[in-house]
């Protein structure tokens, strides 16, 4: 891939974190902590998950609607998604709602994306970093399955292992798809 000139290189500006989309993305970090505190109460935990999902939808909508999209916003949105998922999965494992194996499988896409982000960052390839952040139908479907598996785990459903395996399989395919697209 060609190197960008400084005039076309994406700008990662800290001030973008103080705009509404950045603040909505950053809100997922304290929501992760709140999830850990209420995980023993499934309905409260569901409410926190719903609120985190709402921030994820609203940050992108607001950014597009009011012309506040930015490379920093894309990176922060993706990073806070990963942090939130990691916190939820660890909480479910610590509270014995998921086995350690299920926790790893449930996070297959996120683990793959984190490894991909590390490779792309090591390449110092700004266009690839920005391109890698765009979700598609595979990513959205994996998120829906992850959410379903988490809900099943919260209520200790016997269907949880099946949902985890299905989510992990689609998550691994999604991570491979993102890797192919970015590399």
TIVO-2410 file (N, C-alpha, C; in nm, 3 decimals):
# residues 183
REC num residu      c1      c2      c3 atome chaine
REC   1      X   0.084  -0.118   0.000     N      A
REC   1      X   0.000   0.000   0.000    CA      A
REC   1      X   0.089   0.124   0.000     C      A
REC   2      X   0.051   0.224  -0.073     N      A
REC   2      X   0.129   0.346  -0.083    CA      A
REC   2      X   0.127   0.424   0.048     C      A
REC   3      X   0.236   0.493   0.075     N      A
REC   3      X   0.244   0.577   0.194    CA      A
REC   3      X   0.168   0.706   0.167     C      A
REC   4      X   0.094   0.749   0.266     N      A
REC   4      X   0.018   0.873   0.251    CA      A
REC   4      X   0.107   0.993   0.277     C      A
REC   5      X   0.079   1.101   0.208     N      A
REC   5      X   0.148   1.225   0.237    CA      A
REC   5      X   0.089   1.283   0.365     C      A
REC   6      X   0.162   1.369   0.435     N      A
REC   6      X   0.111   1.425   0.560    CA      A
REC   6      X  -0.025   1.492   0.545     C      A
REC   7      X  -0.054   1.547   0.430     N      A
REC   7      X  -0.181   1.618   0.412    CA      A
REC   7      X  -0.301   1.523   0.406     C      A
REC   8      X  -0.278   1.394   0.371     N      A
REC   8      X  -0.389   1.300   0.364    CA      A
REC   8      X  -0.385   1.196   0.476     C      A
REC   9      X  -0.285   1.204   0.564     N      A
REC   9      X  -0.273   1.112   0.676    CA      A
REC   9      X  -0.385   1.143   0.777     C      A
REC  10      X  -0.459   1.039   0.822     N      A
REC  10      X  -0.566   1.064   0.919    CA      A
REC  10      X  -0.511   1.128   1.046     C      A
REC  11      X  -0.588   1.216   1.104     N      A
REC  11      X  -0.549   1.286   1.225    CA      A
REC  11      X  -0.617   1.222   1.346     C      A
REC  12      X  -0.537   1.178   1.443     N      A
REC  12      X  -0.587   1.120   1.566    CA      A
REC  12      X  -0.577   1.228   1.674     C      A
REC  13      X  -0.687   1.301   1.692     N      A
REC  13      X  -0.687   1.417   1.781    CA      A
REC  13      X  -0.759   1.386   1.912     C      A
REC  14      X  -0.694   1.417   2.024     N      A
REC  14      X  -0.754   1.392   2.154    CA      A
REC  14      X  -0.884   1.471   2.174     C      A
REC  15      X  -0.894   1.586   2.113     N      A
REC  15      X  -1.016   1.668   2.131    CA      A
REC  15      X  -1.140   1.595   2.079     C      A
REC  16      X  -1.121   1.502   1.987     N      A
REC  16      X  -1.236   1.426   1.937    CA      A
REC  16      X  -1.298   1.339   2.046     C      A
REC  17      X  -1.222   1.308   2.150     N      A
REC  17      X  -1.277   1.230   2.261    CA      A
REC  17      X  -1.378   1.310   2.342     C      A
REC  18      X  -1.370   1.442   2.335     N      A
REC  18      X  -1.459   1.527   2.414    CA      A
REC  18      X  -1.587   1.564   2.340     C      A
REC  19      X  -1.601   1.518   2.218     N      A
REC  19      X  -1.726   1.536   2.145    CA      A
REC  19      X  -1.824   1.427   2.187     C      A
REC  20      X  -1.951   1.447   2.157     N      A
REC  20      X  -2.055   1.352   2.200    CA      A
REC  20      X  -2.023   1.209   2.159     C      A
REC  21      X  -1.984   1.182   2.033     N      A
REC  21      X  -1.955   1.042   1.998    CA      A
REC  21      X  -1.843   0.981   2.082     C      A
REC  22      X  -1.739   1.056   2.109     N      A
REC  22      X  -1.629   1.006   2.190    CA      A
REC  22      X  -1.672   0.979   2.333     C      A
REC  23      X  -1.752   1.069   2.389     N      A
REC  23      X  -1.800   1.049   2.526    CA      A
REC  23      X  -1.893   0.929   2.535     C      A
REC  24      X  -1.977   0.909   2.432     N      A
REC  24      X  -2.064   0.791   2.431    CA      A
REC  24      X  -1.982   0.663   2.424     C      A
REC  25      X  -1.878   0.663   2.341     N      A
REC  25      X  -1.791   0.545   2.334    CA      A
REC  25      X  -1.722   0.520   2.467     C      A
REC  26      X  -1.667   0.625   2.526     N      A
REC  26      X  -1.595   0.611   2.653    CA      A
REC  26      X  -1.687   0.568   2.766     C      A
REC  27      X  -1.817   0.594   2.755     N      A
REC  27      X  -1.912   0.554   2.859    CA      A
REC  27      X  -1.917   0.403   2.877     C      A
REC  28      X  -1.874   0.327   2.778     N      A
REC  28      X  -1.878   0.181   2.790    CA      A
REC  28      X  -1.777   0.128   2.893     C      A
REC  29      X  -1.675   0.205   2.925     N      A
REC  29      X  -1.578   0.159   3.025    CA      A
REC  29      X  -1.642   0.156   3.164     C      A
REC  30      X  -1.702   0.265   3.212     N      A
REC  30      X  -1.769   0.254   3.343    CA      A
REC  30      X  -1.889   0.157   3.339     C      A
REC  31      X  -1.952   0.143   3.224     N      A
REC  31      X  -2.062   0.046   3.213    CA      A
REC  31      X  -2.009  -0.097   3.230     C      A
REC  32      X  -1.888  -0.123   3.186     N      A
REC  32      X  -1.827  -0.254   3.206    CA      A
REC  32      X  -1.810  -0.280   3.356     C      A
REC  33      X  -1.764  -0.180   3.428     N      A
REC  33      X  -1.747  -0.194   3.573    CA      A
REC  33      X  -1.883  -0.216   3.639     C      A
REC  34      X  -1.983  -0.140   3.596     N      A
REC  34      X  -2.117  -0.156   3.651    CA      A
REC  34      X  -2.172  -0.296   3.624     C      A
REC  35      X  -2.146  -0.348   3.503     N      A
REC  35      X  -2.190  -0.483   3.471    CA      A
REC  35      X  -2.132  -0.583   3.571     C      A
REC  36      X  -2.003  -0.569   3.602     N      A
REC  36      X  -1.939  -0.660   3.697    CA      A
REC  36      X  -2.005  -0.652   3.834     C      A
REC  37      X  -2.049  -0.533   3.871     N      A
REC  37      X  -2.111  -0.515   4.002    CA      A
REC  37      X  -2.253  -0.572   4.010     C      A
REC  38      X  -2.322  -0.579   3.897     N      A
REC  38      X  -2.462  -0.625   3.900    CA      A
REC  38      X  -2.483  -0.759   3.829     C      A
REC  39      X  -2.377  -0.826   3.792     N      A
REC  39      X  -2.389  -0.951   3.715    CA      A
REC  39      X  -2.470  -1.057   3.789     C      A
REC  40      X  -2.471  -1.052   3.921     N      A
REC  40      X  -2.547  -1.150   3.999    CA      A
REC  40      X  -2.698  -1.124   3.993     C      A
REC  41      X  -2.737  -1.011   3.937     N      A
REC  41      X  -2.878  -0.978   3.919    CA      A
REC  41      X  -2.904  -0.967   3.769     C      A
REC  42      X  -2.947  -1.077   3.705     N      A
REC  42      X  -2.957  -1.081   3.559    CA      A
REC  42      X  -3.035  -0.965   3.495     C      A
REC  43      X  -3.143  -0.922   3.554     N      A
REC  43      X  -3.219  -0.813   3.491    CA      A
REC  43      X  -3.143  -0.681   3.495     C      A
REC  44      X  -3.071  -0.656   3.604     N      A
REC  44      X  -2.988  -0.536   3.611    CA      A
REC  44      X  -2.873  -0.546   3.510     C      A
REC  45      X  -2.813  -0.662   3.502     N      A
REC  45      X  -2.704  -0.683   3.407    CA      A
REC  45      X  -2.754  -0.665   3.263     C      A
REC  46      X  -2.874  -0.717   3.237     N      A
REC  46      X  -2.935  -0.697   3.105    CA      A
REC  46      X  -2.952  -0.548   3.075     C      A
REC  47      X  -2.996  -0.471   3.175     N      A
REC  47      X  -3.011  -0.326   3.157    CA      A
REC  47      X  -2.880  -0.258   3.122     C      A
REC  48      X  -2.772  -0.300   3.188     N      A
REC  48      X  -2.639  -0.243   3.159    CA      A
REC  48      X  -2.597  -0.280   3.018     C      A
REC  49      X  -2.620  -0.405   2.979     N      A
REC  49      X  -2.588  -0.447   2.842    CA      A
REC  49      X  -2.666  -0.365   2.740     C      A
REC  50      X  -2.794  -0.344   2.768     N      A
REC  50      X  -2.878  -0.266   2.675    CA      A
REC  50      X  -2.827  -0.122   2.666     C      A
REC  51      X  -2.789  -0.065   2.778     N      A
REC  51      X  -2.737   0.072   2.779    CA      A
REC  51      X  -2.605   0.081   2.702     C      A
REC  52      X  -2.519  -0.018   2.720     N      A
REC  52      X  -2.392  -0.021   2.645    CA      A
REC  52      X  -2.420  -0.033   2.495     C      A
REC  53      X  -2.516  -0.119   2.460     N      A
REC  53      X  -2.553  -0.132   2.318    CA      A
REC  53      X  -2.607  -0.002   2.262     C      A
REC  54      X  -2.686   0.068   2.343     N      A
REC  54      X  -2.740   0.197   2.299    CA      A
REC  54      X  -2.628   0.298   2.274     C      A
REC  55      X  -2.528   0.301   2.364     N      A
REC  55      X  -2.417   0.395   2.342    CA      A
REC  55      X  -2.341   0.360   2.214     C      A
REC  56      X  -2.333   0.231   2.184     N      A
REC  56      X  -2.262   0.188   2.064    CA      A
REC  56      X  -2.336   0.230   1.937     C      A
REC  57      X  -2.468   0.225   1.941     N      A
REC  57      X  -2.547   0.268   1.825    CA      A
REC  57      X  -2.546   0.421   1.814     C      A
REC  58      X  -2.565   0.487   1.928     N      A
REC  58      X  -2.575   0.633   1.926    CA      A
REC  58      X  -2.445   0.702   1.890     C      A
REC  59      X  -2.330   0.648   1.930     N      A
REC  59      X  -2.205   0.717   1.899    CA      A
REC  59      X  -2.184   0.726   1.748     C      A
REC  60      X  -2.210   0.617   1.678     N      A
REC  60      X  -2.195   0.618   1.532    CA      A
REC  60      X  -2.300   0.704   1.465     C      A
REC  61      X  -2.424   0.695   1.512     N      A
REC  61      X  -2.532   0.775   1.454    CA      A
REC  61      X  -2.501   0.923   1.470     C      A
REC  62      X  -2.465   0.963   1.593     N      A
REC  62      X  -2.437   1.104   1.620    CA      A
REC  62      X  -2.321   1.153   1.534     C      A
REC  63      X  -2.216   1.074   1.527     N      A
REC  63      X  -2.098   1.114   1.450    CA      A
REC  63      X  -2.133   1.137   1.303     C      A
REC  64      X  -2.211   1.046   1.245     N      A
REC  64      X  -2.249   1.062   1.104    CA      A
REC  64      X  -2.349   1.176   1.086     C      A
REC  65      X  -2.447   1.183   1.174     N      A
REC  65      X  -2.555   1.283   1.162    CA      A
REC  65      X  -2.502   1.425   1.175     C      A
REC  66      X  -2.405   1.447   1.265     N      A
REC  66      X  -2.356   1.582   1.292    CA      A
REC  66      X  -2.214   1.606   1.243     C      A
REC  67      X  -2.169   1.522   1.149     N      A
REC  67      X  -2.039   1.542   1.086    CA      A
REC  67      X  -1.922   1.536   1.184     C      A
REC  68      X  -1.931   1.447   1.283     N      A
REC  68      X  -1.824   1.437   1.382    CA      A
REC  68      X  -1.749   1.303   1.373     C      A
REC  69      X  -1.753   1.241   1.255     N      A
REC  69      X  -1.673   1.120   1.239    CA      A
REC  69      X  -1.525   1.158   1.239     C      A
REC  70      X  -1.443   1.071   1.293     N      A
REC  70      X  -1.300   1.098   1.297    CA      A
REC  70      X  -1.224   0.967   1.312     C      A
REC  71      X  -1.098   0.966   1.270     N      A
REC  71      X  -1.016   0.847   1.291    CA      A
REC  71      X  -1.006   0.812   1.440     C      A
REC  72      X  -0.992   0.913   1.526     N      A
REC  72      X  -0.984   0.888   1.670    CA      A
REC  72      X  -1.113   0.824   1.721     C      A
REC  73      X  -1.227   0.875   1.672     N      A
REC  73      X  -1.356   0.819   1.713    CA      A
REC  73      X  -1.369   0.673   1.672     C      A
REC  74      X  -1.323   0.640   1.553     N      A
REC  74      X  -1.330   0.501   1.506    CA      A
REC  74      X  -1.244   0.410   1.592     C      A
REC  75      X  -1.125   0.456   1.627     N      A
REC  75      X  -1.035   0.376   1.709    CA      A
REC  75      X  -1.092   0.359   1.850     C      A
REC  76      X  -1.139   0.468   1.909     N      A
REC  76      X  -1.192   0.463   2.046    CA      A
REC  76      X  -1.318   0.377   2.052     C      A
REC  77      X  -1.404   0.387   1.952     N      A
REC  77      X  -1.525   0.305   1.948    CA      A
REC  77      X  -1.488   0.158   1.948     C      A
REC  78      X  -1.396   0.120   1.861     N      A
REC  78      X  -1.353  -0.020   1.854    CA      A
REC  78      X  -1.285  -0.066   1.982     C      A
REC  79      X  -1.202   0.021   2.039     N      A
REC  79      X  -1.130  -0.016   2.161    CA      A
REC  79      X  -1.225  -0.032   2.279     C      A
REC  80      X  -1.320   0.059   2.294     N      A
REC  80      X  -1.413   0.047   2.406    CA      A
REC  80      X  -1.507  -0.072   2.389     C      A
REC  81      X  -1.539  -0.106   2.265     N      A
REC  81      X  -1.615  -0.229   2.242    CA      A
REC  81      X  -1.538  -0.349   2.295     C      A
REC  82      X  -1.410  -0.357   2.261     N      A
REC  82      X  -1.327  -0.470   2.304    CA      A
REC  82      X  -1.314  -0.473   2.456     C      A
REC  83      X  -1.292  -0.357   2.518     N      A
REC  83      X  -1.279  -0.349   2.663    CA      A
REC  83      X  -1.409  -0.394   2.730     C      A
REC  84      X  -1.522  -0.350   2.676     N      A
REC  84      X  -1.651  -0.388   2.734    CA      A
REC  84      X  -1.672  -0.539   2.723     C      A
REC  85      X  -1.650  -0.594   2.605     N      A
REC  85      X  -1.668  -0.739   2.586    CA      A
REC  85      X  -1.574  -0.816   2.678     C      A
REC  86      X  -1.449  -0.775   2.687     N      A
REC  86      X  -1.354  -0.842   2.774    CA      A
REC  86      X  -1.403  -0.841   2.919     C      A
REC  87      X  -1.449  -0.726   2.964     N      A
REC  87      X  -1.499  -0.715   3.101    CA      A
REC  87      X  -1.619  -0.804   3.126     C      A
REC  88      X  -1.711  -0.808   3.031     N      A
REC  88      X  -1.831  -0.892   3.044    CA      A
REC  88      X  -1.792  -1.039   3.048     C      A
REC  89      X  -1.706  -1.081   2.957     N      A
REC  89      X  -1.665  -1.221   2.950    CA      A
REC  89      X  -1.589  -1.263   3.076     C      A
REC  90      X  -1.499  -1.178   3.123     N      A
REC  90      X  -1.426  -1.210   3.247    CA      A
REC  90      X  -1.523  -1.219   3.365     C      A
REC  91      X  -1.616  -1.126   3.371     N      A
REC  91      X  -1.716  -1.130   3.479    CA      A
REC  91      X  -1.796  -1.259   3.476     C      A
REC  92      X  -1.838  -1.299   3.357     N      A
REC  92      X  -1.917  -1.423   3.345    CA      A
REC  92      X  -1.833  -1.545   3.382     C      A
REC  93      X  -1.705  -1.542   3.354     N      A
REC  93      X  -1.618  -1.654   3.391    CA      A
REC  93      X  -1.594  -1.655   3.543     C      A
REC  94      X  -1.567  -1.539   3.600     N      A
REC  94      X  -1.541  -1.529   3.744    CA      A
REC  94      X  -1.665  -1.569   3.826     C      A
REC  95      X  -1.782  -1.538   3.774     N      A
REC  95      X  -1.906  -1.572   3.845    CA      A
REC  95      X  -1.956  -1.711   3.807     C      A
REC  96      X  -1.875  -1.787   3.736     N      A
REC  96      X  -1.904  -1.926   3.698    CA      A
REC  96      X  -2.027  -1.940   3.609     C      A
REC  97      X  -2.055  -1.837   3.533     N      A
REC  97      X  -2.163  -1.846   3.435    CA      A
REC  97      X  -2.108  -1.895   3.301     C      A
REC  98      X  -1.977  -1.882   3.283     N      A
REC  98      X  -1.905  -1.938   3.168    CA      A
REC  98      X  -1.783  -2.012   3.221     C      A
REC  99      X  -1.748  -2.121   3.155     N      A
REC  99      X  -1.621  -2.186   3.186    CA      A
REC  99      X  -1.510  -2.103   3.121     C      A
REC 100      X  -1.386  -2.120   3.165     N      A
REC 100      X  -1.277  -2.047   3.099    CA      A
REC 100      X  -1.272  -2.075   2.948     C      A
REC 101      X  -1.296  -2.200   2.909     N      A
REC 101      X  -1.297  -2.236   2.768    CA      A
REC 101      X  -1.406  -2.158   2.693     C      A
REC 102      X  -1.526  -2.153   2.751     N      A
REC 102      X  -1.636  -2.080   2.687    CA      A
REC 102      X  -1.604  -1.931   2.676     C      A
REC 103      X  -1.538  -1.876   2.778     N      A
REC 103      X  -1.501  -1.735   2.775    CA      A
REC 103      X  -1.409  -1.705   2.657     C      A
REC 104      X  -1.310  -1.791   2.635     N      A
REC 104      X  -1.218  -1.771   2.522    CA      A
REC 104      X  -1.292  -1.784   2.390     C      A
REC 105      X  -1.376  -1.886   2.378     N      A
REC 105      X  -1.448  -1.907   2.252    CA      A
REC 105      X  -1.545  -1.792   2.225     C      A
REC 106      X  -1.613  -1.744   2.330     N      A
REC 106      X  -1.707  -1.633   2.312    CA      A
REC 106      X  -1.637  -1.507   2.263     C      A
REC 107      X  -1.512  -1.490   2.303     N      A
REC 107      X  -1.436  -1.373   2.261    CA      A
REC 107      X  -1.351  -1.393   2.137     C      A
REC 108      X  -1.376  -1.498   2.059     N      A
REC 108      X  -1.292  -1.531   1.943    CA      A
REC 108      X  -1.275  -1.414   1.847     C      A
REC 109      X  -1.384  -1.349   1.812     N      A
REC 109      X  -1.373  -1.236   1.718    CA      A
REC 109      X  -1.290  -1.124   1.779     C      A
REC 110      X  -1.317  -1.093   1.905     N      A
REC 110      X  -1.248  -0.981   1.969    CA      A
REC 110      X  -1.099  -1.010   1.988     C      A
REC 111      X  -1.067  -1.134   2.020     N      A
REC 111      X  -0.927  -1.174   2.031    CA      A
REC 111      X  -0.860  -1.161   1.894     C      A
REC 112      X  -0.927  -1.211   1.790     N      A
REC 112      X  -0.874  -1.199   1.654    CA      A
REC 112      X  -0.856  -1.055   1.610     C      A
REC 113      X  -0.952  -0.971   1.642     N      A
REC 113      X  -0.942  -0.830   1.605    CA      A
REC 113      X  -0.831  -0.760   1.681     C      A
REC 114      X  -0.813  -0.794   1.808     N      A
REC 114      X  -0.706  -0.733   1.887    CA      A
REC 114      X  -0.569  -0.772   1.830     C      A
REC 115      X  -0.553  -0.898   1.792     N      A
REC 115      X  -0.428  -0.941   1.730    CA      A
REC 115      X  -0.406  -0.871   1.596     C      A
REC 116      X  -0.513  -0.858   1.519     N      A
REC 116      X  -0.504  -0.788   1.391    CA      A
REC 116      X  -0.466  -0.642   1.412     C      A
REC 117      X  -0.527  -0.577   1.509     N      A
REC 117      X  -0.495  -0.437   1.537    CA      A
REC 117      X  -0.347  -0.423   1.574     C      A
REC 118      X  -0.295  -0.518   1.652     N      A
REC 118      X  -0.154  -0.512   1.690    CA      A
REC 118      X  -0.064  -0.523   1.566     C      A
REC 119      X  -0.098  -0.614   1.475     N      A
REC 119      X  -0.020  -0.630   1.353    CA      A
REC 119      X  -0.026  -0.503   1.269     C      A
REC 120      X  -0.145  -0.448   1.254     N      A
REC 120      X  -0.161  -0.327   1.172    CA      A
REC 120      X  -0.086  -0.210   1.235     C      A
REC 121      X  -0.093  -0.197   1.367     N      A
REC 121      X  -0.022  -0.088   1.434    CA      A
REC 121      X   0.129  -0.103   1.418     C      A
REC 122      X   0.177  -0.227   1.425     N      A
REC 122      X   0.321  -0.249   1.406    CA      A
REC 122      X   0.365  -0.211   1.265     C      A
REC 123      X   0.272  -0.225   1.168     N      A
REC 123      X   0.304  -0.184   1.031    CA      A
REC 123      X   0.300  -0.034   1.016     C      A
REC 124      X   0.244   0.035   1.114     N      A
REC 124      X   0.229   0.182   1.110    CA      A
REC 124      X   0.154   0.224   0.983     C      A
REC 125      X   0.051   0.150   0.952     N      A
REC 125      X  -0.026   0.172   0.830    CA      A
REC 125      X  -0.158   0.240   0.865     C      A
REC 126      X  -0.159   0.371   0.871     N      A
REC 126      X  -0.275   0.447   0.913    CA      A
REC 126      X  -0.401   0.416   0.831     C      A
REC 127      X  -0.393   0.405   0.698     N      A
REC 127      X  -0.515   0.374   0.623    CA      A
REC 127      X  -0.573   0.238   0.663     C      A
REC 128      X  -0.488   0.140   0.686     N      A
REC 128      X  -0.537   0.008   0.727    CA      A
REC 128      X  -0.601   0.017   0.864     C      A
REC 129      X  -0.543   0.095   0.957     N      A
REC 129      X  -0.602   0.110   1.090    CA      A
REC 129      X  -0.743   0.165   1.078     C      A
REC 130      X  -0.760   0.266   0.995     N      A
REC 130      X  -0.891   0.329   0.979    CA      A
REC 130      X  -0.986   0.233   0.908     C      A
REC 131      X  -0.939   0.164   0.805     N      A
REC 131      X  -1.023   0.071   0.729    CA      A
REC 131      X  -1.066  -0.046   0.817     C      A
REC 132      X  -0.975  -0.094   0.902     N      A
REC 132      X  -1.001  -0.210   0.986    CA      A
REC 132      X  -1.117  -0.184   1.082     C      A
REC 133      X  -1.144  -0.059   1.116     N      A
REC 133      X  -1.245  -0.027   1.215    CA      A
REC 133      X  -1.388  -0.043   1.164     C      A
REC 134      X  -1.407  -0.050   1.034     N      A
REC 134      X  -1.544  -0.057   0.981    CA      A
REC 134      X  -1.603  -0.195   0.999     C      A
REC 135      X  -1.720  -0.198   1.063     N      A
REC 135      X  -1.789  -0.326   1.081    CA      A
REC 135      X  -1.868  -0.359   0.955     C      A
REC 136      X  -1.905  -0.485   0.941     N      A
REC 136      X  -1.989  -0.526   0.830    CA      A
REC 136      X  -2.090  -0.628   0.880     C      A
REC 137      X  -2.157  -0.696   0.789     N      A
REC 137      X  -2.263  -0.787   0.827    CA      A
REC 137      X  -2.210  -0.901   0.914     C      A
REC 138      X  -2.088  -0.949   0.890     N      A
REC 138      X  -2.031  -1.055   0.972    CA      A
REC 138      X  -2.011  -1.007   1.116     C      A
REC 139      X  -1.958  -0.887   1.129     N      A
REC 139      X  -1.935  -0.831   1.262    CA      A
REC 139      X  -2.065  -0.807   1.337     C      A
REC 140      X  -2.164  -0.755   1.268     N      A
REC 140      X  -2.294  -0.729   1.332    CA      A
REC 140      X  -2.360  -0.861   1.374     C      A
REC 141      X  -2.353  -0.963   1.290     N      A
REC 141      X  -2.412  -1.093   1.323    CA      A
REC 141      X  -2.341  -1.154   1.444     C      A
REC 142      X  -2.209  -1.142   1.449     N      A
REC 142      X  -2.134  -1.194   1.563    CA      A
REC 142      X  -2.174  -1.122   1.691     C      A
REC 143      X  -2.192  -0.990   1.682     N      A
REC 143      X  -2.233  -0.913   1.799    CA      A
REC 143      X  -2.369  -0.959   1.850     C      A
REC 144      X  -2.463  -0.983   1.759     N      A
REC 144      X  -2.596  -1.030   1.798    CA      A
REC 144      X  -2.586  -1.166   1.868     C      A
REC 145      X  -2.506  -1.257   1.811     N      A
REC 145      X  -2.489  -1.388   1.874    CA      A
REC 145      X  -2.417  -1.378   2.008     C      A
REC 146      X  -2.318  -1.290   2.018     N      A
REC 146      X  -2.250  -1.268   2.146    CA      A
REC 146      X  -2.350  -1.223   2.252     C      A
REC 147      X  -2.433  -1.127   2.215     N      A
REC 147      X  -2.533  -1.074   2.307    CA      A
REC 147      X  -2.626  -1.186   2.353     C      A
REC 148      X  -2.672  -1.269   2.260     N      A
REC 148      X  -2.761  -1.380   2.295    CA      A
REC 148      X  -2.691  -1.478   2.388     C      A
REC 149      X  -2.565  -1.510   2.359     N      A
REC 149      X  -2.491  -1.604   2.444    CA      A
REC 149      X  -2.471  -1.546   2.584     C      A
REC 150      X  -2.443  -1.417   2.593     N      A
REC 150      X  -2.427  -1.353   2.724    CA      A
REC 150      X  -2.557  -1.359   2.803     C      A
REC 151      X  -2.668  -1.330   2.736     N      A
REC 151      X  -2.797  -1.338   2.805    CA      A
REC 151      X  -2.825  -1.479   2.855     C      A
REC 152      X  -2.798  -1.578   2.771     N      A
REC 152      X  -2.817  -1.717   2.813    CA      A
REC 152      X  -2.728  -1.749   2.933     C      A
REC 153      X  -2.604  -1.701   2.931     N      A
REC 153      X  -2.513  -1.725   3.043    CA      A
REC 153      X  -2.561  -1.657   3.170     C      A
REC 154      X  -2.613  -1.535   3.158     N      A
REC 154      X  -2.662  -1.463   3.275    CA      A
REC 154      X  -2.770  -1.543   3.347     C      A
REC 155      X  -2.857  -1.605   3.270     N      A
REC 155      X  -2.967  -1.682   3.329    CA      A
REC 155      X  -2.933  -1.831   3.342     C      A
REC 156      X  -2.804  -1.862   3.323     N      A
REC 156      X  -2.752  -1.998   3.340    CA      A
REC 156      X  -2.832  -2.102   3.259     C      A
REC 157      X  -2.861  -2.067   3.135     N      A
REC 157      X  -2.937  -2.156   3.047    CA      A
REC 157      X  -2.851  -2.275   3.004     C      A
REC 158      X  -2.913  -2.393   2.995     N      A
REC 158      X  -2.837  -2.509   2.943    CA      A
REC 158      X  -2.798  -2.492   2.796     C      A
REC 159      X  -2.858  -2.398   2.727     N      A
REC 159      X  -2.824  -2.374   2.586    CA      A
REC 159      X  -2.699  -2.287   2.570     C      A
REC 160      X  -2.645  -2.238   2.680     N      A
REC 160      X  -2.529  -2.148   2.673    CA      A
REC 160      X  -2.412  -2.208   2.594     C      A
REC 161      X  -2.369  -2.332   2.622     N      A
REC 161      X  -2.254  -2.384   2.546    CA      A
REC 161      X  -2.276  -2.386   2.395     C      A
REC 162      X  -2.397  -2.417   2.352     N      A
REC 162      X  -2.426  -2.419   2.209    CA      A
REC 162      X  -2.419  -2.278   2.150     C      A
REC 163      X  -2.473  -2.182   2.222     N      A
REC 163      X  -2.467  -2.043   2.175    CA      A
REC 163      X  -2.323  -1.994   2.170     C      A
REC 164      X  -2.243  -2.035   2.268     N      A
REC 164      X  -2.102  -1.995   2.271    CA      A
REC 164      X  -2.027  -2.054   2.152     C      A
REC 165      X  -2.048  -2.182   2.123     N      A
REC 165      X  -1.979  -2.246   2.010    CA      A
REC 165      X  -2.019  -2.180   1.879     C      A
REC 166      X  -2.148  -2.155   1.860     N      A
REC 166      X  -2.194  -2.090   1.739    CA      A
REC 166      X  -2.134  -1.950   1.726     C      A
REC 167      X  -2.135  -1.875   1.836     N      A
REC 167      X  -2.077  -1.741   1.836    CA      A
REC 167      X  -1.927  -1.745   1.807     C      A
REC 168      X  -1.859  -1.841   1.870     N      A
REC 168      X  -1.714  -1.853   1.849    CA      A
REC 168      X  -1.680  -1.886   1.705     C      A
REC 169      X  -1.759  -1.976   1.645     N      A
REC 169      X  -1.733  -2.013   1.505    CA      A
REC 169      X  -1.753  -1.892   1.413     C      A
REC 170      X  -1.865  -1.823   1.431     N      A
REC 170      X  -1.887  -1.704   1.347    CA      A
REC 170      X  -1.785  -1.596   1.379     C      A
REC 171      X  -1.748  -1.584   1.507     N      A
REC 171      X  -1.648  -1.485   1.546    CA      A
REC 171      X  -1.513  -1.511   1.482     C      A
REC 172      X  -1.473  -1.637   1.476     N      A
REC 172      X  -1.345  -1.671   1.412    CA      A
REC 172      X  -1.350  -1.640   1.263     C      A
REC 173      X  -1.463  -1.673   1.199     N      A
REC 173      X  -1.479  -1.639   1.057    CA      A
REC 173      X  -1.476  -1.488   1.035     C      A
REC 174      X  -1.540  -1.415   1.125     N      A
REC 174      X  -1.541  -1.269   1.116    CA      A
REC 174      X  -1.401  -1.212   1.130     C      A
REC 175      X  -1.326  -1.262   1.228     N      A
REC 175      X  -1.188  -1.215   1.247    CA      A
REC 175      X  -1.104  -1.245   1.124     C      A
REC 176      X  -1.121  -1.363   1.066     N      A
REC 176      X  -1.046  -1.398   0.945    CA      A
REC 176      X  -1.086  -1.306   0.829     C      A
REC 177      X  -1.215  -1.277   0.819     N      A
REC 177      X  -1.264  -1.187   0.714    CA      A
REC 177      X  -1.203  -1.048   0.732     C      A
REC 178      X  -1.201  -0.997   0.856     N      A
REC 178      X  -1.142  -0.865   0.882    CA      A
REC 178      X  -0.991  -0.866   0.851     C      A
REC 179      X  -0.924  -0.976   0.886     N      A
REC 179      X  -0.780  -0.985   0.859    CA      A
REC 179      X  -0.754  -0.982   0.709     C      A
REC 180      X  -0.833  -1.058   0.635     N      A
REC 180      X  -0.817  -1.060   0.489    CA      A
REC 180      X  -0.840  -0.921   0.430     C      A
REC 181      X  -0.939  -0.852   0.482     N      A
REC 181      X  -0.974  -0.719   0.434    CA      A
REC 181      X  -0.866  -0.616   0.468     C      A
REC 182      X  -0.806  -0.629   0.586     N      A
REC 182      X  -0.709  -0.527   0.631    CA      A
REC 182      X  -0.566  -0.554   0.589     C      A
REC 183      X  -0.534  -0.681   0.568     N      A
REC 183      X  -0.394  -0.712   0.535    CA      A
REC 183      X  -0.382  -0.737   0.387     C      A
***
